[in-house]
């Protein structure tokens, strides 16, 4: 069977299973969209936010891009952020990176060109900002994985500095930003840091290394 047919067959089986568990499952989905979390993650197919958190449809509002980067001039991300914060009023935003990230590795090694290289500009900036620490580590996985951690930190700071986030912080409405990293080898998510309205952004430290 072709892989594409398998996808459609699996979809029908899933739909039947959901209906069997709860005949109202899809009725509820049609009328209600109240996720509690905005998830910003990497596009990597091995890092599936709904599956690894067992979130049901309706649980996560999701934005993904290569290396989970936050550009304040990324209109796609900024539209998602604006909608999540001001229409859905989610109280939590997660940025989740992952060890072994190919985007981070490419930024570190400088091995790609064209649109991917352009996109990874922010990741290269992370390397520039933490070059001494990264390059003191053995080349290979250790450098990549530490850069994954500091990348989550730096993107979380970019996120905290955006106008929509600053407006919610100023309004007093509850909002917490979470920086996490996912380990492909054991399936565990490891929390690295969090930022809320009381955090002084200029004093946010680097996260502890949790892997190596
Ligand atoms: Zn990745």
Boltz pocket constraint, residues with backbone or C-beta under 6 A from the ligand:
constraints:
  - pocket:
      binder: B
      contacts: [[A, 42], [A, 43], [A, 44], [A, 65], [A, 66], [A, 67], [A, 68], [A, 98], [A, 100], [A, 101], [A, 102], [A, 103], [A, 104]]
      max_distance: 6.0
